[in-house]
Amino acid sequence: MSNHITPTTVSELVSAVRDHPRLLAVGAQTKPRLSAIDDDVMRLSTLKLSGITEYEPDEYTFTALAGTPVREIAEAVAAKGQYLPFDPLLLEAGSTIGGAVASGLSGPGRFRFGGLRDFILGVRFVDGSARELRLGGKVVKNAAGFDLPKFFVGSLGRFGVFAEFTFKVFPSAAATLTLRLPVSDPTKALEIFDTVGLSRWEAEAVDFLPTGDAVLVRLAGPDEPLQILAQEIFRHFPGEILSATAADTIWSDLRELRWTTAENSLHKVAISPNQVPALCIRVSSLSGDAHIYSGGNVALVSLPAGTDATSLGLPALTLRGTGPLWTLPPTPPAIHQAVKLALDPADRFPSLA
Amino acid sequence: MTPFLKRLSAILPTDRLLCEPQHLSAYESDGLTAYHARPIAIVMPETADEVIAIVRACHAEKVPFVARGSGTSLSGGSLPVADGVVIALNRLNRILSLDPAQRIAVVEPGVINVAVTAAAAPHGLHYAPDPSSQIICTIGGNVAFNSGGAHCLKYGMTSNHVLGLKAVLATGEVVEFGSTSREQIGPDWTGLFTGNEGLFGIALEITVQLLPKAECFHTVLAGYKTLEQAGDAVSAIVASGLLPGAIEIMDALALEAATAAVHADYPPGCEAVLIVELEGPREVVAADRVRLDQIIAASSPVEARPARNATERVAIWKGRKSAFSAVGRLSPDFIVQDGVVPRRRLGEALRRIGEMTREAGLRCANVFHAGDGNLHPLILYNGKNAGELERAEALAGRILKMCVEMGGSITGEHGVGVEKRDYLPDMFNPDEIDCLQRIRAAFDPLMIANPGKMFPGGNAPALTSHGLHPLEKAGLISRE
């Protein structure tokens, strides 16, 4: 397409930003609504800015260019017995680390140690004045300067073009165990969310399935203790341990969003656990489906094409389909535009609306 | 009374608007005691509305303000501005709500860090960030400086536990960032605000996440003949795939101080003590401790002492957390430094700190979060001896530059404040500092919120406790 430009180096990236008055960075476009904007905006593909530039397993850190497929990173750290605790989505679909940051999308595993925002350490980016900047740091602990790396999580590339990130990783657990707990309704799912959240079990993930008939609990740790914890959980909530193969399949299906259809719109919704039953009723009334995870703090909602996601009445980001990109406060605080102007004085990147 | 003070007196009763020298002097300094500055007034609001009115008055009159909690900042973050006011937030100390099912609490900025955990404890929950000053420091200060603690490798810093906040910005605008959800839509405004060092405004309500208190702990204290051996033990633990809640090291001088202050008992003849703590479900800890104990046994300690009960665990941590103030027993003055190096270079960093300390003719105790490479050299000096403060500050500066050279940071958890503002250019180039300045200006175009902090060459220089400041010598400013 003529309105694409694909830099192969960071210096080409800087030039591309300088040369184009209207610009938006795109990755693998696995979340197409995020880059669905006017045709006169130049799309800057990060796909040739790819690769892990530093990986120090002993430091629990890696640095990768923005267009690096998340799958490549997950495989590289797994080879050293480590993992990405924020549990990125759409690995097989080819999503990039830049897209993961821009969308602020984390997966079921975020329940244990937090989401993508909790593992990003540093960023190298090009601001609206075409300056290449590095903020944050490359070590696991750093408090120097404002936390721009965190701010960029969920910012949809509206404040700058990402070149590279540094992240924290953790050692992988020796084993995982997935429990399937059948539930009759969302209220029961909420009871499990609350019980697991307060428990001693330290679950890695707690998910209410899109099928609406079961909650999955994923435990991670040394092998034998997990069996004991599982039996204890079953005393509260009857269920079964999934075979390793069945568990891999079901988590992979959730991670790759295979429960959704391309025709439907898809939305990330930020919720609190006590809003889960009401959200389920609303989604059902709209003939949609939802995968509610992280103990009831995140929902991915699939709705029939043309449904207005604002009717969910919750903060939402549209990943696929039409409609508003994200729900914004009716009157955004003045500071939103002031920070946008600080980073992008010439309005080179698309507006926040 | 100036028009500005008249305006403040319309907001607050006279007993909460302090202008007398004897009152002002109590607020002249914070945890970085080498610096003093006397503000024109101290205001003590009791409600968020009063804070908003004060900030709006400051904005209207272009008067600088410094928000202050318990004044424990080690980087001079709450050092007053000589022509400004100090907004003391200690009376905004209410826990507004605590929801055990959702594991969140909404607190005012003056709530003491450990009070959040105390309120959460009956529900089996706790607030994870645990700076050493946690029994006195406030959540508002923790948010402003993105405070850390001993458990950051596993649990992160303050920003990883703040879900949302309501704040009054330096412009007087009142904003709400984030929510009660652990997820968010749109840019992470909460994350940007946390760690702003008081340069954006004042947090009025802070929503924090609470975590279940770990069921079981296994805390080991191991003494080593050399720092290198302790460092090697850390490397072995990290390489094993274990993820301890905390990995701490204290050197011989820090041990001497802790022994003197809280009668901590350490294995004799050790140059370093390592503290490692596992936590989790009892079955998991039981499995992990077998591996940890093997690793420590193989690391040739002089002695390894696992805590046999909760009392012994508390004693281990008491010695560690008292180390900063305990150094006061060894020296009339000291600087608590805070830098980060890549973990694998800890041994090299400590050797170089030792060499630089000897060159400076000073003593330096080392306490550090070994798991995340966060060093806390405690530089001992006597401010009454001519030139010692300058030598101590020069040594601190050399240590910070070394941290940057090694690929680390000038601050892991204390913030830049006034103390390290001249070293910010060692970490960031002029364009990057300009970017930070632009963001600061978006929040505070008049530069009235905590001016003189974070950025080099700030406004009025702070006075040091050693001799007269150049401006005093010139007769431009004076102390009462």
HADDOCK unambig.tbl for C-alpha pairs under 7 A between the chains (distance, minus, plus):
assign (segid A and resid 58 and name CA) (segid B and resid 238 and name CA) 6.77 0.50 0.50
assign (segid A and resid 58 and name CA) (segid B and resid 239 and name CA) 6.57 0.50 0.50
assign (segid A and resid 59 and name CA) (segid B and resid 342 and name CA) 6.58 0.50 0.50
assign (segid A and resid 59 and name CA) (segid B and resid 343 and name CA) 6.05 0.50 0.50
assign (segid A and resid 113 and name CA) (segid B and resid 155 and name CA) 6.97 0.50 0.50
assign (segid A and resid 118 and name CA) (segid B and resid 160 and name CA) 5.68 0.50 0.50
assign (segid A and resid 133 and name CA) (segid B and resid 432 and name CA) 5.61 0.50 0.50
assign (segid A and resid 134 and name CA) (segid B and resid 432 and name CA) 6.84 0.50 0.50
assign (segid A and resid 138 and name CA) (segid B and resid 408 and name CA) 6.88 0.50 0.50
assign (segid A and resid 139 and name CA) (segid B and resid 342 and name CA) 6.11 0.50 0.50
assign (segid A and resid 139 and name CA) (segid B and resid 408 and name CA) 5.87 0.50 0.50
assign (segid A and resid 140 and name CA) (segid B and resid 372 and name CA) 6.05 0.50 0.50
assign (segid A and resid 141 and name CA) (segid B and resid 372 and name CA) 6.33 0.50 0.50
assign (segid A and resid 141 and name CA) (segid B and resid 412 and name CA) 5.22 0.50 0.50
assign (segid A and resid 142 and name CA) (segid B and resid 409 and name CA) 6.00 0.50 0.50
assign (segid A and resid 142 and name CA) (segid B and resid 411 and name CA) 5.86 0.50 0.50
assign (segid A and resid 142 and name CA) (segid B and resid 412 and name CA) 4.24 0.50 0.50
assign (segid A and resid 142 and name CA) (segid B and resid 413 and name CA) 6.66 0.50 0.50
assign (segid A and resid 143 and name CA) (segid B and resid 146 and name CA) 6.82 0.50 0.50
assign (segid A and resid 143 and name CA) (segid B and resid 411 and name CA) 5.45 0.50 0.50
assign (segid A and resid 143 and name CA) (segid B and resid 412 and name CA) 5.12 0.50 0.50
assign (segid A and resid 143 and name CA) (segid B and resid 413 and name CA) 5.45 0.50 0.50
assign (segid A and resid 143 and name CA) (segid B and resid 415 and name CA) 5.53 0.50 0.50
assign (segid A and resid 144 and name CA) (segid B and resid 410 and name CA) 6.70 0.50 0.50
assign (segid A and resid 144 and name CA) (segid B and resid 411 and name CA) 5.76 0.50 0.50
assign (segid A and resid 144 and name CA) (segid B and resid 415 and name CA) 6.13 0.50 0.50
assign (segid A and resid 144 and name CA) (segid B and resid 416 and name CA) 6.18 0.50 0.50
assign (segid A and resid 146 and name CA) (segid B and resid 192 and name CA) 6.36 0.50 0.50
assign (segid A and resid 146 and name CA) (segid B and resid 195 and name CA) 6.36 0.50 0.50
assign (segid A and resid 146 and name CA) (segid B and resid 196 and name CA) 5.81 0.50 0.50
assign (segid A and resid 146 and name CA) (segid B and resid 436 and name CA) 6.75 0.50 0.50
assign (segid A and resid 147 and name CA) (segid B and resid 191 and name CA) 6.55 0.50 0.50
assign (segid A and resid 147 and name CA) (segid B and resid 192 and name CA) 5.13 0.50 0.50
assign (segid A and resid 148 and name CA) (segid B and resid 192 and name CA) 6.23 0.50 0.50
assign (segid A and resid 150 and name CA) (segid B and resid 188 and name CA) 6.08 0.50 0.50
assign (segid A and resid 150 and name CA) (segid B and resid 191 and name CA) 5.55 0.50 0.50
assign (segid A and resid 150 and name CA) (segid B and resid 192 and name CA) 6.51 0.50 0.50
assign (segid A and resid 151 and name CA) (segid B and resid 187 and name CA) 5.39 0.50 0.50
assign (segid A and resid 151 and name CA) (segid B and resid 188 and name CA) 4.34 0.50 0.50
assign (segid A and resid 151 and name CA) (segid B and resid 189 and name CA) 5.91 0.50 0.50
assign (segid A and resid 151 and name CA) (segid B and resid 191 and name CA) 5.87 0.50 0.50
assign (segid A and resid 151 and name CA) (segid B and resid 192 and name CA) 5.21 0.50 0.50
assign (segid A and resid 152 and name CA) (segid B and resid 187 and name CA) 5.80 0.50 0.50
assign (segid A and resid 152 and name CA) (segid B and resid 188 and name CA) 6.68 0.50 0.50
assign (segid A and resid 153 and name CA) (segid B and resid 187 and name CA) 5.78 0.50 0.50
assign (segid A and resid 153 and name CA) (segid B and resid 188 and name CA) 6.03 0.50 0.50
assign (segid A and resid 154 and name CA) (segid B and resid 185 and name CA) 6.53 0.50 0.50
assign (segid A and resid 154 and name CA) (segid B and resid 186 and name CA) 4.79 0.50 0.50
assign (segid A and resid 154 and name CA) (segid B and resid 187 and name CA) 4.64 0.50 0.50
assign (segid A and resid 154 and name CA) (segid B and resid 188 and name CA) 6.64 0.50 0.50
assign (segid A and resid 155 and name CA) (segid B and resid 186 and name CA) 5.49 0.50 0.50
assign (segid A and resid 155 and name CA) (segid B and resid 187 and name CA) 4.18 0.50 0.50
assign (segid A and resid 171 and name CA) (segid B and resid 241 and name CA) 5.15 0.50 0.50
assign (segid A and resid 171 and name CA) (segid B and resid 243 and name CA) 6.97 0.50 0.50
assign (segid A and resid 194 and name CA) (segid B and resid 101 and name CA) 5.47 0.50 0.50
assign (segid A and resid 194 and name CA) (segid B and resid 102 and name CA) 6.90 0.50 0.50
assign (segid A and resid 198 and name CA) (segid B and resid 212 and name CA) 5.64 0.50 0.50
assign (segid A and resid 199 and name CA) (segid B and resid 212 and name CA) 6.78 0.50 0.50
assign (segid A and resid 200 and name CA) (segid B and resid 212 and name CA) 6.97 0.50 0.50
assign (segid A and resid 200 and name CA) (segid B and resid 214 and name CA) 6.59 0.50 0.50
assign (segid A and resid 200 and name CA) (segid B and resid 215 and name CA) 5.84 0.50 0.50
assign (segid A and resid 200 and name CA) (segid B and resid 281 and name CA) 5.74 0.50 0.50
assign (segid A and resid 201 and name CA) (segid B and resid 281 and name CA) 6.09 0.50 0.50
assign (segid A and resid 221 and name CA) (segid B and resid 284 and name CA) 6.85 0.50 0.50
assign (segid A and resid 222 and name CA) (segid B and resid 284 and name CA) 6.37 0.50 0.50
assign (segid A and resid 222 and name CA) (segid B and resid 287 and name CA) 6.87 0.50 0.50
assign (segid A and resid 225 and name CA) (segid B and resid 283 and name CA) 5.18 0.50 0.50
assign (segid A and resid 225 and name CA) (segid B and resid 284 and name CA) 5.69 0.50 0.50
assign (segid A and resid 270 and name CA) (segid B and resid 181 and name CA) 6.07 0.50 0.50
assign (segid A and resid 270 and name CA) (segid B and resid 183 and name CA) 5.19 0.50 0.50
assign (segid A and resid 270 and name CA) (segid B and resid 184 and name CA) 5.41 0.50 0.50
assign (segid A and resid 270 and name CA) (segid B and resid 185 and name CA) 6.53 0.50 0.50
assign (segid A and resid 271 and name CA) (segid B and resid 181 and name CA) 5.26 0.50 0.50
assign (segid A and resid 272 and name CA) (segid B and resid 180 and name CA) 6.33 0.50 0.50
assign (segid A and resid 272 and name CA) (segid B and resid 181 and name CA) 4.78 0.50 0.50
assign (segid A and resid 273 and name CA) (segid B and resid 102 and name CA) 6.43 0.50 0.50
assign (segid A and resid 297 and name CA) (segid B and resid 181 and name CA) 5.48 0.50 0.50
assign (segid A and resid 297 and name CA) (segid B and resid 182 and name CA) 5.64 0.50 0.50
assign (segid A and resid 297 and name CA) (segid B and resid 183 and name CA) 6.07 0.50 0.50
assign (segid A and resid 298 and name CA) (segid B and resid 183 and name CA) 6.05 0.50 0.50
assign (segid A and resid 315 and name CA) (segid B and resid 185 and name CA) 6.12 0.50 0.50
assign (segid A and resid 316 and name CA) (segid B and resid 185 and name CA) 6.14 0.50 0.50
assign (segid A and resid 317 and name CA) (segid B and resid 185 and name CA) 6.24 0.50 0.50
assign (segid A and resid 333 and name CA) (segid B and resid 175 and name CA) 6.53 0.50 0.50
assign (segid A and resid 335 and name CA) (segid B and resid 442 and name CA) 6.81 0.50 0.50
assign (segid A and resid 335 and name CA) (segid B and resid 443 and name CA) 6.59 0.50 0.50
assign (segid A and resid 338 and name CA) (segid B and resid 442 and name CA) 5.12 0.50 0.50
assign (segid A and resid 339 and name CA) (segid B and resid 439 and name CA) 5.96 0.50 0.50
assign (segid A and resid 339 and name CA) (segid B and resid 442 and name CA) 5.61 0.50 0.50
assign (segid A and resid 342 and name CA) (segid B and resid 438 and name CA) 5.32 0.50 0.50
assign (segid A and resid 342 and name CA) (segid B and resid 439 and name CA) 5.74 0.50 0.50
assign (segid A and resid 342 and name CA) (segid B and resid 442 and name CA) 6.51 0.50 0.50
